[in-house]
Amino acid sequence: MPAESAHAAVAPVAAVPSIEQGSLGRAAIDPASIGDAPTSSGSAGAAAASRSAAAVFSSIQAVDPAALPGFLSAHAADLHRLLVDPPAAASVSQLWKLLDPARQAELVKVAPHVVGNLEGVPYDVRGKANRLDLERTISAAQKTLRTERGKAARVELKRQLTTLGNVKAALVKKDGVARTLVSLDASDEAKASIVIGDLSTASYVSVLVPGMYMAVGEQIQAWSAVAQDLYDQQTGFLGRLGGAGTTKHTPRVAVVAWIGYQTPVLTNIGGLDLARQGADSLERTLLGIQSLRVSNPPYLSVLAHSYGSTAALLALERGTVKVDALALMGSPGSDAQSVKQLGVRGGNVFVGEAPMDPIVNSAFFGSDPGSPSYGAKRMGVGGAVDPITHRTLTGSSGHNEYFSAGTECMRNLALIGIDRGDLVLGGGSSTRAASSR
């Protein structure tokens, strides 16, 4: 259907709920403002473009089903603009529920990249959309490579195919545990997040936030392996300790291998620009989880390393989202001077500092989370014998061994993520936030 005909097929949308702009305090949107995004520059133009994009999404339920493919094609740019200035996850969740299955399926088919990366859309749907987007992008790159003759373009295509191939490989199940691709950005600075377990039902959700040199192309498989290790340990501890528990068929733990921002390298590690971008993205991720789990909120923890810990701290300083536990390893700090300034329930913050780590105690970005005045709990990372499993745990040394398998650090992170901070070695007693739910 021609674009103008598809646009004309939109029914009046006064009854469609408005969609509020996302977590950064933007104004509500009137769905009646559907139209092409204005071309004016500056903040007013950007705000108007964002309103237009959200209005298009809001209006989908009013489009005649036969006209929907043409409508979505005509407004592809508006839909993609939703990812630039995302709507509130809670509003997206509400609107998604109002769409009938046929419209939902058509959205996944026509705009998988948008659906797969829009917080508030159910995670199983996002997983399907991102898988489709992944396969289509791989196929398109392979097709272009067969005819491309430019050397630089061929190098870039091969690099993209390597990155996407590694993402695909990281999605392979281990021990029958589902892996879901809940975000995918295949651009030059690729981003991706893979969930081990079921994010929609897990009683305990841990989000792993990486530091520098954690590019998707080189590290997504290794980062997913860390998430799997954490998942396995948490599941094992729940079985031993008689917690909320797991069964073979109903996993109650989910771990997010999150690379949701451009991680820094040596040339840009000294600034906060990427950390702020990471904070924005992490904030949206956490709010997205909470928006879909309003009736059965999980125990939500953030486990962050190095520069990623600064991004996590920035996100939790804003007062827009709260988590149940926060663990920081090798942290250069942030503006916050104590746990009281963070959105962490009960001040449930842990700090791990390995020997010979040059970043700890540096307060490079404003504070030292390991200082006594900060108020965080210490967690051991130097090696120990686990009093629960009686395994010998190795120690972490330097800045990059916190997530190594078999370490005291990984054991402690697993317990923090299942609300058993009271069993963390080398730390104080933990506030049992989940017991008050």
C-alpha positions as CSV (number, residue, x, y, z in Angstrom):
1,M,0.0,0.0,0.0
2,P,1.4,3.4,-0.8
3,A,2.6,5.4,2.1
4,E,-0.1,8.1,1.8
5,S,-2.8,5.4,1.8
6,A,-1.4,3.7,4.8
7,H,-1.3,6.9,6.7
8,A,-4.9,7.7,5.7
9,A,-6.0,4.3,7.1
10,V,-5.3,5.4,10.7
11,A,-8.5,5.6,12.7
12,P,-9.1,8.4,15.3
13,V,-6.8,7.6,18.2
14,A,-8.2,9.8,21.0
15,A,-9.0,6.8,23.1
16,V,-5.5,5.3,22.8
17,P,-3.5,5.8,26.1
18,S,-0.8,8.4,25.8
19,I,2.8,7.1,26.0
20,E,5.0,8.9,28.4
21,Q,8.6,9.7,27.5
22,G,11.2,7.6,29.3
23,S,13.0,7.7,32.6
24,L,14.7,11.0,32.1
25,G,11.7,13.2,32.9
26,R,10.3,14.1,29.5
27,A,6.8,15.3,28.9
28,A,3.8,13.1,28.1
29,I,2.8,12.5,24.5
30,D,-0.5,13.2,22.8
31,P,-1.2,10.3,20.3
32,A,-3.2,12.7,18.2
33,S,0.0,14.4,17.1
34,I,0.8,11.7,14.5
35,G,2.7,13.0,11.6
36,D,6.1,13.2,10.0
37,A,9.0,14.3,12.3
38,P,9.8,18.0,11.8
39,T,13.1,18.9,10.3
40,S,13.9,21.8,12.6
41,S,17.1,21.5,14.6
42,G,17.7,22.0,18.3
43,S,16.0,20.6,21.3
44,A,12.5,21.7,20.3
45,G,12.9,19.8,17.0
46,A,14.2,16.7,18.8
47,A,11.3,16.8,21.2
48,A,8.8,17.1,18.4
49,A,10.4,14.2,16.6
50,S,10.3,12.1,19.7
51,R,6.6,12.9,20.2
52,S,5.9,12.0,16.6
53,A,7.7,8.7,17.0
54,A,5.9,7.7,20.2
55,A,2.5,8.8,18.7
56,V,3.0,6.4,15.8
57,F,3.7,3.5,18.2
58,S,0.6,4.5,20.2
59,S,-1.6,4.6,17.1
60,I,-0.8,1.0,15.8
61,Q,-3.8,-0.6,17.6
62,A,-6.1,1.8,15.6
63,V,-4.7,0.9,12.2
64,D,-6.8,-1.4,10.0
65,P,-5.0,-4.8,10.0
66,A,-4.9,-4.9,6.2
67,A,-3.2,-1.6,6.2
68,L,-0.7,-2.3,9.0
69,P,2.3,-3.5,6.8
70,G,2.1,-0.4,4.7
71,F,1.7,1.8,7.7
72,L,4.7,0.3,9.5
73,S,6.8,0.7,6.3
74,A,5.8,4.3,5.9
75,H,6.7,5.1,9.5
76,A,9.9,3.0,9.7
77,A,12.0,6.1,10.6
78,D,9.6,7.1,13.3
79,L,9.7,3.6,14.9
80,H,13.5,3.6,14.9
81,R,13.5,7.0,16.5
82,L,11.9,5.4,19.5
83,L,15.3,3.9,20.3
84,V,17.0,7.3,20.3
85,D,14.7,8.8,22.9
86,P,12.9,5.7,24.4
87,P,9.4,5.9,25.9
88,A,8.9,4.8,29.5
89,A,9.0,1.1,29.8
90,A,5.8,1.0,31.8
91,S,3.9,2.8,29.0
92,V,5.3,0.5,26.3
93,S,4.3,-2.5,28.4
94,Q,0.7,-1.1,28.7
95,L,0.4,-0.4,25.0
96,W,1.9,-3.7,23.9
97,K,-0.8,-5.5,25.9
98,L,-3.4,-3.6,24.0
99,L,-2.2,-4.9,20.6
100,D,-3.8,-8.1,19.4
101,P,-1.5,-11.0,18.5
102,A,-1.6,-10.3,14.8
103,R,-0.4,-6.7,15.2
104,Q,2.3,-7.9,17.6
105,A,3.5,-10.4,15.1
106,E,3.5,-7.9,12.3
107,L,5.6,-5.5,14.4
108,V,8.1,-8.2,15.1
109,K,8.3,-9.1,11.4
110,V,8.5,-5.5,10.0
111,A,10.5,-3.8,12.8
112,P,12.5,-6.5,14.7
113,H,15.3,-4.2,15.7
114,V,12.8,-1.8,17.3
115,V,10.7,-4.4,19.1
116,G,13.9,-6.3,20.2
117,N,15.4,-3.3,21.9
118,L,12.3,-1.5,23.3
119,E,12.1,-1.8,27.1
120,G,8.6,-2.8,28.2
121,V,8.1,-5.4,25.4
122,P,8.0,-8.9,26.9
123,Y,11.4,-10.6,26.9
124,D,10.3,-13.7,24.9
125,V,9.1,-11.4,22.2
126,R,12.3,-9.4,22.3
127,G,14.3,-12.6,22.0
128,K,12.4,-13.7,18.9
129,A,12.7,-10.2,17.4
130,N,16.5,-10.0,18.0
131,R,17.1,-13.5,16.7
132,L,15.3,-12.4,13.5
133,D,17.2,-9.2,13.3
134,L,20.5,-11.1,13.9
135,E,19.8,-13.6,11.1
136,R,18.6,-10.8,8.7
137,T,21.7,-8.7,9.4
138,I,24.1,-11.6,8.9
139,S,22.3,-12.6,5.7
140,A,22.5,-9.0,4.3
141,A,26.1,-8.6,5.2
142,Q,27.0,-11.9,3.6
143,K,25.1,-10.9,0.4
144,T,26.8,-7.5,0.3
145,L,30.3,-9.1,0.8
146,R,29.8,-11.3,-2.2
147,T,29.7,-8.3,-4.5
148,E,31.7,-5.6,-2.6
149,R,35.0,-4.8,-4.1
150,G,36.2,-2.0,-1.9
151,K,38.9,-3.1,0.5
152,A,37.8,-1.0,3.5
153,A,34.2,-1.9,3.0
154,R,35.1,-5.6,2.9
155,V,37.1,-5.4,6.1
156,E,34.2,-3.7,7.8
157,L,31.7,-6.3,6.6
158,K,34.0,-9.1,7.8
159,R,34.4,-7.5,11.2
160,Q,30.6,-7.1,11.5
161,L,30.1,-10.8,10.5
162,T,32.6,-11.9,13.1
163,T,30.8,-9.9,15.8
164,L,27.4,-11.2,14.9
165,G,28.8,-14.7,14.6
166,N,30.1,-14.5,18.1
167,V,26.7,-13.2,19.3
168,K,25.0,-16.2,17.6
169,A,27.5,-18.6,19.2
170,A,26.9,-17.1,22.6
171,L,23.2,-18.0,22.3
172,V,23.8,-21.7,22.3
173,K,22.3,-23.4,25.3
174,K,24.4,-24.9,28.0
175,D,23.0,-27.7,30.1
176,G,19.5,-27.0,28.7
177,V,19.3,-23.5,30.2
178,A,17.6,-21.0,27.8
179,R,19.6,-18.0,26.5
180,T,17.7,-15.0,25.3
181,L,19.0,-12.1,23.2
182,V,17.2,-9.2,24.8
183,S,19.1,-6.4,23.1
184,L,21.2,-6.1,19.9
185,D,22.8,-3.2,18.2
186,A,24.8,-4.3,15.2
187,S,26.3,-0.9,14.4
188,D,30.0,-0.1,14.5
189,E,30.0,0.1,18.3
190,A,28.0,-3.1,18.8
191,K,25.9,-3.7,22.0
192,A,24.2,-6.8,23.1
193,S,22.6,-8.4,26.2
194,I,22.1,-12.1,26.7
195,V,20.0,-13.5,29.5
196,I,20.8,-16.9,31.1
197,G,17.5,-18.2,32.5
198,D,14.0,-16.8,32.3
199,L,13.9,-13.1,33.1
200,S,10.2,-13.0,33.2
201,T,9.8,-15.5,36.0
202,A,13.1,-15.6,37.9
203,S,12.9,-14.9,41.7
204,Y,16.5,-13.5,41.5
205,V,17.9,-11.4,38.7
206,S,21.5,-10.3,38.5
207,V,22.8,-7.8,35.9
208,L,26.5,-8.1,35.1
209,V,28.0,-4.7,34.1
210,P,31.5,-4.8,32.4
211,G,34.3,-2.3,32.4
212,M,36.9,-1.4,29.7
213,Y,37.8,-3.5,26.7
214,M,34.6,-5.5,26.8
215,A,33.5,-5.0,23.1
216,V,30.7,-7.3,22.0
217,G,32.7,-8.8,19.1
218,E,35.6,-9.9,21.3
219,Q,33.9,-10.6,24.6
220,I,30.2,-11.6,24.3
221,Q,30.9,-15.3,24.5
222,A,33.3,-14.9,27.5
223,W,30.8,-12.6,29.3
224,S,28.0,-15.1,28.7
225,A,30.2,-17.8,30.2
226,V,30.6,-15.7,33.3
227,A,26.9,-15.2,33.5
228,Q,26.4,-19.0,33.1
229,D,28.9,-19.7,35.9
230,L,27.0,-17.3,38.1
231,Y,23.7,-18.9,37.2
232,D,25.0,-22.3,38.0
233,Q,26.4,-21.3,41.3
234,Q,23.2,-19.4,42.3
235,T,21.1,-22.4,41.3
236,G,23.4,-24.7,43.3
237,F,23.3,-22.5,46.4
238,L,19.5,-22.2,46.3
239,G,19.3,-26.0,46.2
240,R,21.7,-26.3,49.2
241,L,20.2,-23.5,51.3
242,G,16.5,-24.2,50.6
243,G,15.8,-20.8,49.3
244,A,13.0,-19.9,46.8
245,G,14.6,-22.7,44.9
246,T,14.8,-24.0,41.4
247,T,13.5,-27.1,39.6
248,K,14.7,-28.5,36.3
249,H,11.7,-27.2,34.5
250,T,11.2,-23.9,36.2
251,P,14.4,-21.9,36.7
252,R,14.1,-19.2,39.3
253,V,17.4,-17.5,38.6
254,A,18.3,-15.2,35.7
255,V,21.6,-13.6,35.0
256,V,22.0,-10.8,32.4
257,A,25.3,-10.7,30.5
258,W,24.9,-7.0,29.8
259,I,27.1,-5.1,27.3
260,G,24.7,-2.2,26.9
261,Y,27.1,0.6,26.3
262,Q,30.3,1.3,24.5
263,T,33.0,0.2,26.9
264,P,36.1,2.4,27.0
265,V,39.7,1.8,25.9
266,L,42.9,3.5,27.0
267,T,42.3,6.5,24.8
268,N,38.9,7.5,26.4
269,I,39.0,5.8,29.9
270,G,39.7,9.1,31.6
271,G,36.4,10.8,30.9
272,L,32.8,10.2,32.0
273,D,31.0,10.5,28.7
274,L,30.8,6.7,28.1
275,A,29.9,6.1,31.7
276,R,27.0,8.5,31.5
277,Q,25.8,6.7,28.3
278,G,26.2,3.4,30.2
279,A,24.2,4.8,33.1
280,D,21.4,5.9,30.8
281,S,21.3,2.4,29.2
282,L,21.5,0.6,32.5
283,E,18.8,2.7,34.0
284,R,16.5,1.8,31.1
285,T,17.3,-1.9,31.5
286,L,16.5,-1.9,35.2
287,L,13.3,0.1,34.8
288,G,12.4,-2.3,32.0
289,I,12.8,-5.3,34.2
290,Q,10.7,-3.7,37.0
291,S,8.0,-2.6,34.6
292,L,7.4,-6.1,33.4
293,R,7.6,-7.6,36.9
294,V,5.3,-5.2,38.8
295,S,3.1,-8.0,40.2
296,N,6.0,-10.3,41.1
297,P,9.2,-8.2,41.5
298,P,12.4,-10.2,41.6
299,Y,15.3,-9.6,43.9
300,L,17.3,-7.4,41.6
301,S,21.1,-7.0,41.9
302,V,23.7,-5.2,39.9
303,L,27.3,-6.6,39.8
304,A,29.6,-4.1,38.2
305,H,33.4,-4.0,37.5
306,S,35.8,-1.1,37.0
307,Y,34.5,1.6,34.6
308,G,31.2,-0.2,34.5
309,S,30.9,0.3,38.3
310,T,31.1,4.0,37.7
311,A,28.3,3.7,35.1
312,A,26.2,1.7,37.6
313,L,26.8,4.3,40.4
314,L,25.8,7.1,38.1
315,A,22.6,5.3,37.3
316,L,21.8,4.7,41.0
317,E,22.6,8.2,42.1
318,R,19.6,9.6,40.1
319,G,16.8,8.4,42.3
320,T,14.9,7.0,39.3
321,V,15.4,3.3,40.1
322,K,16.3,1.2,43.1
323,V,17.9,-2.2,43.3
324,D,18.1,-4.7,46.1
325,A,21.9,-5.2,46.0
326,L,25.0,-3.7,44.4
327,A,28.5,-5.2,44.2
328,L,31.4,-3.2,43.0
329,M,34.8,-4.6,42.0
330,G,37.9,-2.6,41.2
331,S,35.8,0.6,41.3
332,P,37.1,4.1,40.5
333,G,34.1,5.6,42.2
334,S,31.7,8.4,41.3
335,D,30.3,11.6,42.8
336,A,28.3,9.7,45.5
337,Q,30.2,9.8,48.8
338,S,28.3,7.1,50.6
339,V,25.8,4.3,50.1
340,K,23.1,6.6,51.5
341,Q,23.3,8.5,48.2
342,L,22.5,5.4,46.1
343,G,19.3,3.8,45.1
344,V,20.1,0.5,46.9
345,R,17.6,-0.8,49.4
346,G,19.0,-1.0,52.9
347,G,22.4,0.3,51.8
348,N,23.1,-3.3,50.6
349,V,26.3,-2.4,48.8
350,F,29.4,-4.7,48.7
351,V,32.9,-3.8,47.6
352,G,35.6,-6.2,46.4
353,E,39.2,-5.0,46.1
354,A,41.9,-7.4,44.8
355,P,45.6,-7.0,45.8
356,M,47.7,-5.3,43.1
357,D,44.6,-3.7,41.6
358,P,45.8,-0.2,40.7
359,I,42.2,1.2,40.4
360,V,41.0,0.5,44.0
361,N,41.4,3.3,46.5
362,S,42.1,5.7,43.6
363,A,38.8,7.7,43.9
364,F,39.5,8.6,40.3
365,F,36.0,9.7,39.6
366,G,35.3,11.3,42.9
367,S,34.9,8.8,45.7
368,D,36.4,5.5,47.0
369,P,33.6,3.0,47.6
370,G,36.1,0.9,49.6
371,S,36.7,3.6,52.2
372,P,35.2,3.0,55.7
373,S,33.3,6.3,55.5
374,Y,31.4,5.1,52.3
375,G,29.5,2.5,54.3
376,A,29.8,-0.4,52.0
377,K,30.3,-4.0,53.1
378,R,33.6,-5.7,52.3
379,M,33.6,-8.9,50.3
380,G,36.5,-11.2,50.2
381,V,38.3,-11.8,46.9
382,G,41.7,-13.1,48.0
383,G,40.9,-16.8,48.2
384,A,39.3,-19.0,50.9
385,V,37.6,-22.3,51.7
386,D,33.9,-22.2,51.2
387,P,32.2,-23.3,54.4
388,I,29.1,-24.4,52.6
389,T,30.6,-26.5,49.8
390,H,34.1,-27.0,51.4
391,R,35.7,-26.1,48.0
392,T,39.0,-24.3,47.9
393,L,38.4,-20.9,46.3
394,T,41.2,-19.2,44.4
395,G,42.0,-15.5,44.9
396,S,41.8,-12.7,42.4
397,S,44.8,-10.5,41.8
398,G,45.2,-7.3,39.8
399,H,42.3,-5.6,38.0
400,N,40.9,-8.3,35.7
401,E,40.5,-11.6,37.7
402,Y,37.4,-10.8,39.7
403,F,35.1,-12.9,37.3
404,S,37.5,-15.9,37.0
405,A,35.8,-19.2,37.6
406,G,36.5,-20.9,40.9
407,T,37.3,-17.6,42.7
408,E,36.1,-16.4,46.1
409,C,34.8,-13.3,44.3
410,M,32.4,-15.3,42.0
411,R,31.2,-17.3,45.0
412,N,30.4,-14.2,46.9
413,L,28.7,-12.5,43.9
414,A,26.5,-15.6,43.5
415,L,25.3,-15.3,47.1
416,I,24.8,-11.5,46.9
417,G,22.6,-12.1,43.9
418,I,20.3,-14.5,45.8
419,D,19.9,-12.3,48.9
420,R,22.4,-14.2,51.0
421,G,24.8,-11.5,51.7
422,D,24.9,-12.8,55.2
423,L,27.0,-15.7,53.9
424,V,29.5,-13.5,52.0
425,L,33.0,-14.2,53.1
426,G,35.0,-11.3,54.3
427,G,32.0,-9.1,54.7
428,G,29.5,-8.0,57.3
429,S,25.9,-9.1,57.8
430,S,23.4,-8.1,55.0
431,T,20.0,-6.5,55.2
432,R,17.6,-9.2,54.0
433,A,15.5,-7.0,51.7
434,A,13.6,-9.8,50.2
435,S,12.2,-10.9,53.5
436,S,10.2,-7.7,53.7
437,R,8.5,-8.3,50.4
